[in-house]
Amino acid sequence: ILNVEQSPQSLHVQEGDSTNFTCSFPSSNFYALHWYRWETAKSPEALFVMTLNGDEKKKGRISATLNTKEGYSYLYIKGSQPEDSATYLCLAGNNRKLIWGLGTSLAVNP
Amino acid sequence: NAGVTQTPKFQVLKTGQSMTLQCAQDMNHNSMYWYRQDPGMGLRLIYYSASEGTTDKGEVPNGYNVSRLNKREFSLRLESAAPSQTSVYFCASSYLTGQNTEAFFGQGTRLTVV
């Protein structure tokens, strides 16, 4: 059974704080992991696709790491801003199917 | 159940030729994706469509266009093929609800540009 878990479920931080959250997935037959940023009523924005163990990707203040051997990825946001408030979704799996996590809902207070 | 169907399975193009890769899903999924897979590069997202009527660029959109023709179909077009576009292309589809749902891949299209 392929199960993708994200933690925490929700997070409240103050503007300027740095934060991170986790996506866990089965490490056997790993194929790919995506991170998406999804604001309510908007189309989700693809942040990163990672496939290789040790991958690190960065986009502005957001970065992600991948550990396929232990089955996790971290998403980091440096100096959170109110516009970072969104749900961050992880999609991971093998070469037959990918599974969405339930998301981490981030709220950044000004 | 057909799932995600891609056509063609194999294609050889000459540099400068154009072609369209077709993808269809019968699972009533709202999101569809096009990837390319290259040795040592892993899987890279070209374009995706979160819902009917929307398309967005992924990591490597240059040289490609997409059309979300309807909820079932998402096509990928190469207007002027280049050898750098030699790759294996995968289409996938999923619901996008934040629930623990699945995305399914098609069988792949092996494209060679000479």
Backbone of each chain as ProteinMPNN parsed JSONL, in Angstrom:
{"seq_chain_A": "ILNVEQSPQSLHVQEGDSTNFTCSFPSSNFYALHWYRWETAKSPEALFVMTLNGDEKKKGRISATLNTKEGYSYLYIKGSQPEDSATYLCLAGNNRKLIWGLGTSLAVNP", "coords_chain_A": {"N_chain_A": [[0.858, -1.182, 0.0], [0.568, 2.138, -0.866], [1.382, 4.989, 0.822], [1.215, 8.348, 1.568], [2.328, 10.766, 3.705], [1.87, 13.868, 5.316], [3.277, 16.307, 7.456], [3.42, 19.105, 9.743], [-0.205, 19.017, 10.019], [-1.326, 21.536, 10.023], [-0.073, 24.874, 10.34], [0.923, 27.741, 12.061], [2.623, 30.711, 11.741], [4.726, 33.553, 12.509], [5.23, 36.526, 10.594], [8.333, 36.66, 8.964], [9.437, 34.536, 10.333], [11.208, 31.458, 9.904], [10.355, 28.324, 8.471], [9.493, 24.804, 8.329], [8.273, 21.817, 6.757], [7.141, 18.388, 6.439], [7.167, 15.644, 4.147], [6.368, 12.303, 4.015], [7.029, 9.109, 2.632], [6.692, 5.797, 1.168], [9.795, 4.166, 0.822], [10.549, 2.159, -0.91], [10.859, 1.286, -4.346], [10.716, 3.934, -5.142], [9.916, 6.754, -7.167], [9.247, 9.444, -7.945], [8.843, 12.746, -6.562], [6.712, 15.423, -5.907], [6.319, 18.853, -5.019], [3.699, 21.074, -4.378], [2.186, 24.289, -4.31], [-0.751, 25.584, -3.064], [-3.223, 27.825, -3.282], [-6.362, 28.826, -2.02], [-9.089, 28.617, -4.237], [-7.49, 29.008, -6.415], [-5.424, 27.809, -9.137], [-3.236, 25.083, -8.485], [0.241, 25.6, -7.863], [3.108, 24.36, -9.276], [5.943, 23.588, -7.466], [8.37, 22.074, -7.054], [9.864, 19.229, -8.645], [11.229, 16.232, -7.738], [13.567, 13.618, -8.032], [15.91, 12.237, -7.513], [17.955, 10.78, -5.019], [19.089, 12.826, -2.411], [18.687, 15.126, -3.803], [18.437, 18.648, -3.935], [16.455, 21.458, -4.117], [15.731, 24.828, -5.073], [13.735, 27.733, -4.897], [13.53, 30.933, -4.948], [12.686, 31.965, -1.749], [11.996, 29.502, -0.949], [12.818, 26.13, -0.433], [13.715, 22.673, -1.019], [14.39, 19.348, 0.076], [15.405, 15.948, -0.578], [15.201, 12.651, 0.51], [15.488, 9.595, -0.5], [16.114, 7.134, 0.468], [15.386, 6.925, 3.126], [12.86, 7.812, 2.913], [11.646, 10.505, 2.886], [10.843, 13.991, 2.442], [11.766, 17.364, 2.879], [10.292, 20.556, 3.051], [11.293, 23.861, 3.011], [10.741, 27.145, 4.181], [12.072, 30.256, 4.102], [12.163, 33.09, 6.142], [9.264, 33.728, 6.339], [6.451, 35.11, 4.628], [3.309, 36.941, 4.564], [2.093, 36.369, 2.086], [2.908, 33.805, 1.614], [1.102, 32.182, 2.738], [-0.792, 29.351, 2.383], [-1.851, 26.107, 1.157], [0.373, 23.438, 1.226], [1.193, 20.93, -0.855], [2.155, 17.524, -1.222], [3.206, 15.118, -3.565], [3.788, 11.86, -4.279], [5.432, 8.789, -5.246], [5.577, 5.597, -6.989], [6.572, 4.158, -10.188], [4.181, 3.574, -11.306], [2.043, 4.724, -10.047], [1.216, 7.807, -8.431], [0.743, 9.314, -5.262], [-1.229, 11.655, -3.57], [-0.434, 13.618, -0.702], [-2.134, 14.808, 2.294], [-1.658, 17.442, 2.709], [-0.122, 20.434, 4.067], [-1.28, 23.072, 5.834], [-0.452, 26.339, 5.776], [-0.312, 29.282, 7.649], [0.591, 32.585, 7.686], [1.139, 35.084, 9.863], [0.857, 38.613, 9.84]], "CA_chain_A": [[0.0, 0.0, 0.0], [1.358, 3.348, -0.981], [0.788, 5.996, 1.677], [2.022, 9.565, 1.644], [1.883, 11.525, 4.87], [2.483, 15.186, 5.488], [3.15, 16.862, 8.801], [2.155, 19.0, 10.466], [-1.408, 19.239, 9.213], [-1.428, 22.993, 9.865], [1.042, 25.597, 10.947], [0.77, 29.192, 12.127], [3.898, 31.346, 12.078], [4.754, 35.006, 12.387], [6.005, 37.049, 9.469], [9.768, 36.682, 9.227], [9.896, 33.236, 10.839], [11.487, 30.387, 8.939], [9.571, 27.153, 8.852], [9.648, 23.656, 7.432], [7.353, 20.705, 6.966], [7.652, 17.091, 5.984], [6.38, 14.663, 3.384], [6.924, 10.953, 4.17], [6.509, 8.197, 1.622], [7.419, 4.523, 1.17], [11.053, 4.338, 0.098], [10.775, 1.124, -1.92], [10.376, 1.61, -5.696], [10.449, 5.368, -5.273], [10.061, 7.233, -8.537], [9.247, 10.9, -8.041], [8.116, 13.51, -5.548], [6.396, 16.799, -6.282], [5.726, 19.789, -4.069], [2.831, 22.089, -4.968], [1.643, 25.321, -3.441], [-2.13, 25.691, -3.513], [-4.05, 28.812, -2.609], [-7.79, 28.594, -2.207], [-9.73, 29.148, -5.445], [-6.528, 29.18, -7.512], [-4.798, 26.6, -9.65], [-2.0, 24.831, -7.736], [1.495, 25.986, -8.497], [4.152, 23.36, -9.098], [7.165, 24.162, -6.903], [9.533, 21.244, -7.36], [9.784, 17.793, -8.878], [12.532, 15.662, -7.363], [13.586, 12.179, -8.28], [17.18, 11.613, -7.151], [18.306, 10.868, -3.61], [20.007, 13.924, -2.151], [18.274, 16.32, -4.541], [18.035, 19.851, -3.236], [16.014, 22.441, -5.098], [15.435, 26.107, -4.448], [12.982, 28.689, -5.7], [13.359, 32.089, -4.07], [12.864, 31.669, -0.324], [11.518, 28.145, -0.695], [13.73, 25.078, -0.878], [13.276, 21.331, -0.651], [15.385, 18.28, 0.03], [14.816, 14.634, -0.794], [15.924, 11.466, 0.975], [14.692, 8.468, -0.986], [16.461, 5.907, 1.207], [14.578, 6.884, 4.345], [11.482, 8.107, 2.517], [11.063, 11.776, 3.305], [11.264, 15.249, 1.823], [11.473, 18.556, 3.659], [10.114, 21.835, 2.368], [11.693, 24.948, 3.898], [10.456, 28.519, 3.765], [12.928, 31.157, 4.87], [11.584, 34.422, 6.29], [7.885, 33.617, 5.841], [5.679, 36.326, 4.364], [1.867, 36.629, 4.511], [1.724, 35.782, 0.791], [3.247, 32.375, 1.614], [-0.028, 31.436, 3.304], [-1.359, 28.452, 1.374], [-1.662, 24.695, 1.479], [1.513, 22.874, 0.5], [0.859, 19.534, -1.136], [3.209, 16.624, -1.662], [2.726, 14.037, -4.437], [4.946, 10.969, -4.342], [5.082, 7.401, -5.516], [6.407, 4.767, -7.84], [6.408, 4.458, -11.616], [2.83, 3.243, -11.758], [1.098, 5.709, -9.524], [1.635, 8.782, -7.421], [-0.302, 9.543, -4.259], [-1.193, 12.956, -2.914], [-0.607, 13.764, 0.736], [-3.282, 15.635, 2.668], [-1.266, 18.846, 2.691], [0.146, 21.234, 5.266], [-1.875, 24.396, 5.677], [0.416, 27.333, 6.415], [-0.837, 30.64, 7.812], [1.644, 33.499, 8.137], [0.508, 36.279, 10.455], [1.689, 39.819, 9.675]], "C_chain_A": [[0.893, 1.231, 0.0], [0.679, 4.421, -0.15], [1.74, 7.169, 1.78], [1.472, 10.41, 2.781], [2.62, 12.845, 4.956], [2.266, 15.645, 6.916], [3.91, 18.169, 8.899], [0.968, 19.228, 9.526], [-1.61, 20.737, 8.984], [-0.363, 23.67, 10.707], [0.722, 27.087, 10.919], [2.111, 29.779, 12.535], [3.747, 32.85, 11.952], [5.582, 35.399, 11.172], [7.472, 37.137, 9.858], [10.316, 35.377, 9.772], [10.265, 32.329, 9.67], [10.776, 29.135, 9.426], [9.877, 25.992, 7.917], [8.587, 22.618, 7.754], [7.793, 19.506, 6.14], [6.65, 16.348, 5.128], [7.084, 13.318, 3.537], [6.253, 10.013, 3.191], [7.271, 6.876, 1.709], [8.665, 4.632, 0.302], [11.275, 3.278, -0.983], [10.144, 1.535, -3.249], [10.03, 3.08, -5.864], [10.729, 5.82, -6.694], [10.169, 8.746, -8.601], [8.478, 11.504, -6.883], [7.939, 14.929, -6.056], [6.015, 17.579, -5.026], [4.908, 20.808, -4.858], [2.418, 23.066, -3.881], [0.245, 25.631, -3.947], [-2.872, 26.706, -2.657], [-5.505, 28.559, -2.955], [-8.28, 29.304, -3.458], [-8.748, 29.431, -6.58], [-6.022, 27.822, -7.974], [-3.519, 26.333, -8.848], [-0.771, 25.156, -8.558], [2.534, 24.912, -8.22], [5.411, 24.049, -8.589], [8.382, 23.36, -7.349], [9.087, 19.847, -7.756], [11.161, 17.244, -8.569], [12.485, 14.159, -7.526], [14.837, 11.505, -7.732], [17.486, 11.825, -5.676], [19.333, 11.974, -3.403], [19.695, 15.191, -2.92], [17.979, 17.451, -3.577], [17.634, 20.854, -4.292], [15.61, 23.709, -4.364], [14.714, 27.0, -5.43], [12.692, 29.885, -4.801], [13.663, 31.717, -2.632], [12.449, 30.242, 0.024], [12.536, 27.145, -1.233], [13.211, 23.729, -0.399], [14.438, 20.372, -0.766], [14.673, 16.94, -0.093], [15.748, 13.552, -0.283], [15.088, 10.256, 0.588], [14.98, 7.187, -0.21], [15.624, 5.779, 2.473], [13.142, 7.329, 4.094], [10.924, 9.396, 3.079], [11.62, 12.91, 2.461], [10.88, 16.373, 2.769], [11.265, 19.733, 2.723], [10.406, 22.94, 3.381], [11.231, 26.276, 3.311], [11.241, 29.428, 4.687], [12.268, 32.526, 4.954], [10.163, 34.499, 5.755], [7.231, 34.989, 5.703], [4.199, 35.956, 4.309], [1.445, 35.995, 3.192], [2.141, 34.318, 0.659], [2.105, 31.528, 2.172], [-0.718, 30.643, 2.206], [-1.316, 27.04, 1.939], [-0.54, 24.15, 0.613], [1.277, 21.367, 0.395], [2.071, 18.773, -1.635], [2.564, 15.514, -2.492], [3.913, 13.122, -4.663], [4.504, 9.565, -4.697], [6.058, 6.693, -6.413], [6.069, 5.026, -9.305], [5.054, 4.039, -12.159], [1.826, 4.263, -11.25], [1.77, 6.622, -8.509], [0.454, 9.024, -6.489], [-0.122, 10.943, -3.682], [-1.222, 12.796, -1.402], [-1.789, 14.68, 1.014], [-2.942, 17.12, 2.753], [-0.926, 19.39, 4.055], [-0.384, 22.627, 4.983], [-1.039, 25.402, 6.464], [-0.293, 28.682, 6.464], [0.277, 31.499, 8.383], [0.975, 34.793, 8.597], [1.418, 37.49, 10.307], [2.081, 40.406, 11.025]], "O_chain_A": [[1.846, 1.335, 0.773], [-0.487, 4.736, -0.389], [2.929, 6.998, 2.049], [0.283, 10.728, 2.809], [3.822, 12.931, 4.706], [1.214, 15.407, 7.51], [4.928, 18.347, 8.229], [1.151, 19.594, 8.365], [-2.011, 21.16, 7.9], [0.167, 23.098, 11.659], [0.306, 27.627, 9.894], [2.675, 29.393, 13.558], [2.784, 33.355, 11.374], [6.511, 34.694, 10.777], [7.814, 37.621, 10.937], [11.518, 35.125, 9.691], [9.695, 32.433, 8.583], [10.615, 28.916, 10.626], [10.451, 26.181, 6.845], [8.073, 22.551, 8.871], [8.672, 19.589, 5.282], [5.442, 16.415, 5.356], [8.268, 13.201, 3.223], [5.05, 10.109, 2.949], [8.371, 6.832, 2.26], [8.602, 5.131, -0.822], [12.098, 3.474, -1.877], [9.034, 2.065, -3.278], [9.146, 3.428, -6.647], [11.655, 5.335, -7.344], [11.078, 9.279, -9.238], [7.593, 10.878, -6.301], [8.871, 15.552, -6.563], [5.453, 17.018, -4.085], [5.363, 21.337, -5.873], [2.316, 22.72, -2.704], [0.066, 25.913, -5.132], [-3.118, 26.484, -1.472], [-5.827, 28.126, -4.062], [-7.926, 30.456, -3.706], [-9.122, 30.023, -7.592], [-6.177, 26.817, -7.28], [-2.782, 27.275, -8.558], [-0.753, 25.006, -9.779], [2.81, 24.591, -7.064], [5.895, 24.993, -9.213], [9.31, 23.904, -7.948], [8.072, 19.343, -7.276], [12.159, 17.743, -9.088], [11.49, 13.512, -7.198], [14.821, 10.295, -7.507], [17.298, 12.92, -5.146], [20.326, 12.053, -4.126], [20.349, 16.217, -2.727], [17.354, 17.249, -2.536], [18.37, 21.084, -5.251], [15.206, 23.677, -3.202], [15.024, 27.031, -6.621], [11.753, 29.873, -4.005], [14.746, 31.222, -2.32], [12.548, 29.831, 1.18], [13.048, 27.294, -2.342], [12.379, 23.652, 0.504], [15.343, 20.548, -1.582], [13.495, 16.812, 0.242], [16.937, 13.537, -0.602], [14.106, 9.927, 1.254], [14.175, 6.256, -0.23], [15.205, 4.684, 2.851], [12.299, 7.227, 4.985], [9.852, 9.397, 3.684], [12.69, 12.814, 1.86], [9.814, 16.348, 3.384], [11.974, 19.886, 1.728], [9.84, 22.955, 4.474], [11.318, 26.501, 2.104], [11.089, 29.374, 5.908], [11.854, 33.07, 3.931], [9.888, 35.252, 4.82], [7.422, 35.886, 6.523], [3.857, 34.804, 4.042], [0.533, 35.169, 3.172], [1.765, 33.658, -0.31], [2.139, 30.301, 2.088], [-1.173, 31.211, 1.214], [-0.818, 26.804, 3.04], [-0.513, 24.378, -0.597], [1.177, 20.649, 1.39], [2.902, 19.305, -2.372], [1.487, 15.029, -2.147], [4.94, 13.557, -5.183], [3.352, 9.19, -4.481], [7.202, 7.113, -6.585], [5.372, 5.987, -9.631], [4.812, 4.144, -13.362], [0.875, 4.618, -11.948], [2.737, 6.26, -7.84], [-0.702, 8.941, -6.905], [0.988, 11.359, -3.351], [-1.941, 11.947, -0.874], [-2.374, 15.255, 0.097], [-3.837, 17.959, 2.857], [-1.382, 18.875, 5.076], [0.015, 23.277, 4.016], [-0.942, 25.311, 7.687], [-0.807, 29.164, 5.454], [0.84, 31.187, 9.433], [0.334, 35.495, 7.815], [2.609, 37.415, 10.609], [2.778, 41.42, 11.079]]}, "seq_chain_B": "NAGVTQTPKFQVLKTGQSMTLQCAQDMNHNSMYWYRQDPGMGLRLIYYSASEGTTDKGEVPNGYNVSRLNKREFSLRLESAAPSQTSVYFCASSYLTGQNTEAFFGQGTRLTVV", "coords_chain_B": {"N_chain_B": [[-10.567, -1.586, -17.452], [-9.414, 1.356, -18.977], [-7.811, 3.477, -18.051], [-5.082, 5.61, -18.193], [-4.286, 6.601, -21.372], [-1.869, 6.763, -23.825], [-0.784, 7.996, -26.965], [1.446, 8.265, -29.797], [3.127, 5.07, -29.121], [5.736, 4.841, -29.888], [7.934, 6.964, -31.718], [9.67, 8.434, -34.417], [11.221, 11.333, -35.357], [12.237, 13.851, -37.725], [14.58, 16.514, -37.314], [13.013, 19.604, -36.796], [10.527, 18.813, -37.637], [7.017, 18.576, -36.771], [4.851, 17.39, -34.161], [2.122, 15.855, -32.352], [1.539, 14.6, -29.188], [-0.78, 12.439, -27.85], [-3.029, 12.216, -25.094], [-5.288, 10.543, -23.041], [-7.704, 10.109, -20.482], [-9.877, 8.046, -18.586], [-10.956, 8.292, -16.105], [-12.27, 10.347, -14.982], [-10.68, 12.295, -13.878], [-9.531, 15.467, -12.692], [-7.07, 16.687, -12.96], [-4.191, 16.781, -15.056], [-1.025, 15.746, -16.472], [2.127, 16.277, -18.094], [5.201, 14.686, -18.507], [8.761, 14.377, -18.983], [11.286, 11.903, -19.297], [14.599, 11.398, -18.73], [17.82, 9.852, -18.987], [19.674, 9.907, -15.989], [18.584, 12.34, -15.321], [16.213, 12.063, -14.149], [12.673, 12.369, -13.573], [10.891, 14.902, -15.165], [8.718, 17.658, -14.994], [6.765, 18.902, -17.577], [4.452, 20.376, -18.518], [1.356, 21.053, -16.862], [-2.1, 20.515, -16.089], [-4.339, 21.671, -14.001], [-7.064, 21.71, -13.889], [-9.884, 21.393, -16.07], [-9.609, 23.645, -18.722], [-7.497, 25.096, -17.735], [-3.965, 25.56, -17.959], [-0.577, 25.067, -17.002], [2.876, 25.958, -16.721], [5.531, 23.635, -16.187], [8.637, 22.416, -15.01], [10.244, 22.307, -17.342], [9.241, 23.719, -19.82], [9.928, 24.839, -22.29], [9.834, 24.797, -25.811], [7.64, 23.278, -26.093], [4.058, 22.923, -26.376], [0.775, 22.824, -24.942], [-2.538, 21.447, -24.867], [-5.566, 21.467, -23.24], [-8.015, 19.753, -24.086], [-10.499, 18.874, -23.355], [-12.119, 17.527, -20.435], [-11.145, 14.947, -20.482], [-8.92, 14.799, -22.176], [-5.528, 15.642, -22.859], [-3.161, 17.155, -24.613], [0.172, 17.146, -25.951], [2.322, 19.193, -27.725], [4.932, 19.34, -30.068], [6.334, 21.798, -31.787], [8.503, 22.272, -33.468], [10.611, 19.972, -33.745], [13.535, 19.094, -31.88], [16.795, 17.57, -31.517], [17.392, 17.536, -28.766], [15.014, 17.02, -27.62], [14.614, 14.367, -27.687], [13.471, 11.721, -25.889], [11.714, 9.961, -23.265], [8.313, 10.22, -22.922], [5.799, 10.853, -20.57], [2.411, 10.761, -19.694], [0.136, 11.711, -17.136], [-2.565, 11.444, -14.758], [-4.81, 12.751, -12.267], [-7.05, 13.153, -9.422], [-7.371, 16.246, -7.768], [-7.652, 17.002, -4.803], [-6.695, 17.338, -2.313], [-7.158, 15.193, -0.824], [-6.157, 11.814, 0.029], [-5.415, 10.772, -2.66], [-4.82, 9.192, -5.863], [-2.432, 9.456, -8.537], [-2.195, 8.46, -11.875], [-0.063, 6.932, -14.271], [0.425, 7.01, -17.855], [1.512, 4.676, -20.44], [3.77, 5.607, -21.674], [5.687, 7.361, -24.19], [8.078, 6.813, -26.534], [10.242, 8.934, -27.909], [12.27, 9.787, -30.62], [14.426, 12.117, -31.969], [15.959, 12.913, -34.899]], "CA_chain_B": [[-10.453, -0.139, -17.35], [-8.312, 1.823, -19.801], [-6.907, 4.317, -17.26], [-4.456, 6.689, -18.951], [-3.859, 6.078, -22.66], [-1.018, 7.666, -24.605], [-0.411, 7.584, -28.317], [1.834, 6.89, -30.1], [4.074, 4.466, -28.186], [7.067, 5.124, -30.424], [7.928, 7.918, -32.83], [10.944, 9.0, -34.84], [11.003, 12.579, -36.101], [13.402, 14.599, -38.185], [14.69, 17.848, -36.742], [12.161, 20.588, -37.442], [9.163, 18.31, -37.828], [6.13, 18.786, -35.625], [3.947, 16.286, -33.841], [1.327, 15.981, -31.139], [1.347, 13.404, -28.374], [-2.137, 12.449, -27.318], [-3.246, 11.554, -23.81], [-6.683, 10.538, -22.63], [-7.985, 9.331, -19.269], [-11.31, 7.77, -18.446], [-11.21, 8.19, -14.672], [-12.911, 11.589, -14.564], [-9.732, 13.104, -13.115], [-9.513, 16.864, -13.116], [-5.704, 17.159, -13.218], [-3.397, 15.97, -15.983], [0.384, 16.149, -16.431], [3.083, 15.736, -19.06], [6.57, 14.608, -18.024], [9.75, 13.698, -19.787], [12.233, 11.153, -18.483], [15.893, 11.279, -19.401], [18.815, 9.183, -18.127], [20.433, 10.777, -15.101], [17.853, 13.585, -15.019], [14.971, 11.745, -13.459], [11.405, 12.726, -14.203], [10.715, 16.354, -15.109], [7.373, 18.085, -15.366], [6.792, 19.836, -18.7], [3.253, 21.184, -18.319], [0.268, 20.366, -16.198], [-3.409, 21.157, -16.159], [-4.972, 21.346, -12.728], [-8.482, 21.489, -14.151], [-10.266, 21.695, -17.451], [-9.576, 25.073, -18.999], [-6.268, 25.734, -17.241], [-2.692, 24.869, -18.153], [0.514, 25.787, -16.352], [4.207, 25.457, -17.044], [6.286, 22.916, -15.178], [10.065, 22.734, -14.949], [10.926, 22.359, -18.642], [8.191, 23.913, -20.821], [10.378, 25.434, -23.554], [9.784, 23.922, -26.981], [6.396, 22.492, -26.039], [2.771, 23.54, -26.084], [-0.219, 21.839, -24.515], [-3.948, 21.802, -24.986], [-6.517, 20.647, -22.469], [-9.103, 19.798, -25.057], [-11.703, 18.668, -22.541], [-11.672, 16.938, -19.181], [-10.5, 13.65, -20.721], [-7.767, 14.798, -23.08], [-4.478, 16.637, -22.637], [-2.182, 16.843, -25.654], [1.48, 17.82, -25.901], [2.747, 19.436, -29.1], [6.266, 19.82, -30.396], [6.142, 22.542, -33.034], [9.691, 22.122, -34.305], [11.36, 19.049, -32.899], [14.99, 19.205, -31.812], [17.389, 16.356, -30.926], [17.341, 17.614, -27.299], [13.704, 16.548, -27.19], [14.634, 12.91, -27.638], [13.174, 11.394, -24.499], [10.493, 9.19, -23.054], [7.301, 11.141, -22.425], [4.72, 10.221, -19.813], [1.236, 11.51, -19.295], [-0.465, 11.204, -15.907], [-3.76, 12.171, -14.355], [-5.215, 12.536, -10.88], [-7.873, 14.148, -8.779], [-6.584, 17.167, -6.947], [-8.617, 17.432, -3.808], [-6.077, 17.359, -1.002], [-7.363, 13.901, -0.185], [-5.076, 10.869, -0.26], [-5.816, 10.14, -3.922], [-3.743, 8.686, -6.682], [-2.211, 9.863, -9.916], [-1.828, 7.293, -12.677], [0.734, 7.213, -15.467], [0.284, 6.269, -19.086], [2.589, 3.718, -20.721], [4.959, 6.3, -22.161], [5.958, 7.508, -25.625], [9.523, 6.947, -26.756], [10.427, 9.826, -29.053], [13.632, 10.022, -31.072], [14.529, 13.184, -32.966], [17.249, 12.73, -35.578]], "C_chain_B": [[-9.235, 0.343, -18.128], [-7.337, 2.648, -18.971], [-6.413, 5.481, -18.083], [-3.871, 6.097, -20.227], [-3.077, 7.13, -23.42], [-0.818, 7.097, -25.991], [0.475, 8.643, -28.941], [2.745, 6.314, -29.02], [5.512, 4.751, -28.618], [6.935, 6.122, -31.564], [9.355, 8.348, -33.121], [10.623, 10.218, -35.696], [12.332, 13.093, -36.648], [13.391, 15.963, -37.515], [13.822, 18.823, -37.536], [10.735, 20.115, -37.694], [8.332, 18.595, -36.58], [5.316, 17.525, -35.379], [3.214, 16.58, -32.548], [1.221, 14.628, -30.471], [-0.027, 13.515, -27.717], [-2.185, 11.712, -25.993], [-4.722, 11.657, -23.464], [-6.83, 9.69, -21.379], [-9.489, 9.202, -19.111], [-11.71, 7.658, -16.983], [-11.877, 9.437, -14.105], [-11.998, 12.446, -13.682], [-9.759, 14.547, -13.599], [-8.103, 17.356, -13.445], [-4.962, 16.206, -14.137], [-2.01, 16.584, -16.129], [1.127, 15.553, -17.617], [4.483, 15.821, -18.461], [7.476, 14.113, -19.143], [10.754, 13.027, -18.854], [13.492, 10.939, -19.292], [16.892, 10.632, -18.46], [19.579, 10.189, -17.281], [19.716, 12.05, -14.704], [16.603, 13.298, -14.218], [13.761, 12.171, -14.274], [11.237, 14.239, -14.072], [9.354, 16.725, -15.662], [7.462, 19.13, -16.463], [5.665, 20.847, -18.542], [2.271, 20.361, -17.5], [-1.005, 21.193, -16.331], [-4.171, 20.745, -14.907], [-6.457, 21.092, -12.894], [-8.758, 21.844, -15.597], [-10.259, 23.212, -17.645], [-8.353, 25.783, -18.499], [-5.065, 24.889, -17.613], [-1.596, 25.725, -17.535], [1.845, 25.135, -16.71], [4.777, 24.684, -15.864], [7.73, 23.36, -15.205], [10.675, 23.03, -16.306], [9.929, 22.574, -19.778], [8.685, 24.36, -22.197], [10.394, 24.404, -24.679], [8.516, 23.093, -27.069], [5.183, 23.415, -25.885], [1.797, 22.452, -25.687], [-1.609, 22.381, -24.781], [-4.756, 20.867, -24.102], [-7.821, 20.724, -23.243], [-10.458, 19.679, -24.36], [-11.213, 17.981, -21.273], [-10.853, 15.671, -19.416], [-9.122, 13.768, -21.36], [-6.82, 15.959, -22.826], [-3.36, 16.305, -23.619], [-0.935, 17.699, -25.501], [1.984, 17.973, -27.327], [4.186, 19.929, -29.143], [6.159, 20.506, -31.759], [7.305, 22.327, -34.005], [10.691, 21.273, -33.517], [12.867, 19.263, -33.007], [15.55, 17.924, -31.179], [17.347, 16.359, -29.394], [15.994, 17.152, -26.753], [13.555, 15.034, -27.313], [14.507, 12.49, -26.191], [12.03, 10.388, -24.466], [9.498, 10.121, -22.369], [6.181, 10.351, -21.741], [3.614, 11.229, -19.553], [0.714, 10.905, -18.001], [-1.717, 12.008, -15.6], [-4.09, 11.86, -12.906], [-6.381, 13.447, -10.54], [-6.93, 15.084, -8.046], [-7.532, 17.73, -5.915], [-7.971, 17.623, -2.455], [-6.346, 16.087, -0.233], [-6.21, 12.983, -0.559], [-5.418, 10.085, -1.522], [-4.607, 9.913, -4.8], [-3.639, 9.423, -8.0], [-1.716, 8.64, -10.669], [-1.075, 7.724, -13.926], [0.225, 6.43, -16.664], [1.511, 5.4, -19.317], [3.861, 4.368, -21.255], [5.028, 6.335, -23.678], [7.456, 7.704, -25.775], [9.729, 7.725, -28.044], [11.913, 9.99, -29.349], [13.606, 11.093, -32.147], [15.919, 13.11, -33.591], [17.582, 13.947, -36.446]], "O_chain_B": [[-8.142, -0.197, -17.962], [-6.128, 2.528, -19.171], [-7.208, 6.257, -18.614], [-3.045, 5.187, -20.165], [-3.553, 8.244, -23.634], [-0.699, 5.885, -26.175], [0.291, 9.826, -28.654], [3.098, 7.029, -28.082], [6.4, 4.884, -27.775], [5.939, 6.122, -32.289], [10.146, 8.595, -32.211], [9.844, 10.134, -36.645], [13.4, 12.809, -36.106], [12.333, 16.502, -37.19], [13.878, 18.873, -38.765], [9.84, 20.925, -37.936], [8.862, 18.822, -35.492], [5.122, 16.705, -36.277], [3.62, 17.432, -31.758], [0.86, 13.634, -31.101], [-0.379, 14.532, -27.12], [-1.484, 10.722, -25.787], [-5.329, 12.723, -23.579], [-6.158, 8.669, -21.233], [-10.259, 10.102, -19.446], [-12.697, 6.999, -16.657], [-12.031, 9.567, -12.89], [-12.471, 13.219, -12.849], [-9.985, 14.809, -14.781], [-7.959, 18.356, -14.148], [-5.083, 14.986, -14.02], [-1.831, 17.787, -15.938], [0.8, 14.463, -18.086], [4.904, 16.871, -17.974], [7.02, 13.513, -20.116], [11.034, 13.522, -17.762], [13.464, 10.378, -20.387], [16.818, 10.841, -17.249], [20.071, 11.197, -17.788], [20.193, 12.775, -13.831], [15.998, 14.216, -13.664], [13.824, 12.312, -15.495], [11.421, 14.793, -12.988], [8.9, 16.177, -16.666], [8.155, 20.136, -16.308], [5.915, 22.049, -18.443], [2.349, 19.133, -17.454], [-0.982, 22.385, -16.64], [-4.595, 19.596, -14.78], [-7.049, 20.339, -12.121], [-7.961, 22.511, -16.256], [-10.823, 23.959, -16.846], [-8.166, 26.963, -18.796], [-5.124, 23.66, -17.589], [-1.674, 26.954, -17.543], [1.925, 23.933, -16.965], [4.544, 25.024, -14.704], [8.022, 24.54, -15.4], [11.533, 23.906, -16.42], [9.781, 21.696, -20.627], [7.94, 24.272, -23.173], [10.897, 23.292, -24.519], [8.337, 22.305, -27.998], [5.273, 24.518, -25.346], [1.971, 21.29, -26.054], [-1.826, 23.587, -24.901], [-4.65, 19.645, -24.199], [-8.617, 21.647, -23.068], [-11.432, 20.322, -24.753], [-10.005, 17.867, -21.063], [-9.961, 15.359, -18.628], [-8.251, 12.932, -21.117], [-7.24, 17.095, -22.608], [-2.686, 15.286, -23.471], [-0.982, 18.819, -24.992], [2.066, 16.989, -28.063], [4.598, 20.799, -28.376], [5.917, 19.846, -32.769], [7.104, 22.214, -35.214], [11.495, 21.784, -32.738], [13.397, 19.569, -34.075], [14.862, 17.268, -30.398], [17.273, 15.292, -28.784], [15.856, 16.919, -25.552], [12.477, 14.492, -27.067], [15.334, 12.856, -25.357], [11.464, 10.02, -25.496], [9.814, 10.736, -21.351], [5.694, 9.342, -22.25], [3.865, 12.392, -19.235], [0.839, 9.698, -17.794], [-1.907, 13.11, -16.114], [-3.69, 10.82, -12.382], [-6.672, 14.395, -11.268], [-5.796, 14.712, -7.744], [-8.138, 18.784, -6.108], [-8.65, 18.042, -1.518], [-5.839, 15.904, 0.873], [-5.373, 13.348, -1.384], [-5.679, 8.884, -1.464], [-3.508, 10.386, -4.508], [-4.626, 9.948, -8.516], [-0.905, 7.872, -10.151], [-1.397, 8.733, -14.553], [-0.33, 5.34, -16.524], [2.435, 5.383, -18.504], [4.917, 3.736, -21.28], [4.499, 5.457, -24.361], [8.033, 8.638, -25.217], [9.427, 7.238, -29.133], [12.71, 10.291, -28.46], [12.857, 10.992, -33.118], [16.929, 13.231, -32.898], [18.629, 13.975, -37.093]]}, "name": "protein", "num_of_chains": 2, "seq": "ILNVEQSPQSLHVQEGDSTNFTCSFPSSNFYALHWYRWETAKSPEALFVMTLNGDEKKKGRISATLNTKEGYSYLYIKGSQPEDSATYLCLAGNNRKLIWGLGTSLAVNPNAGVTQTPKFQVLKTGQSMTLQCAQDMNHNSMYWYRQDPGMGLRLIYYSASEGTTDKGEVPNGYNVSRLNKREFSLRLESAAPSQTSVYFCASSYLTGQNTEAFFGQGTRLTVV"}
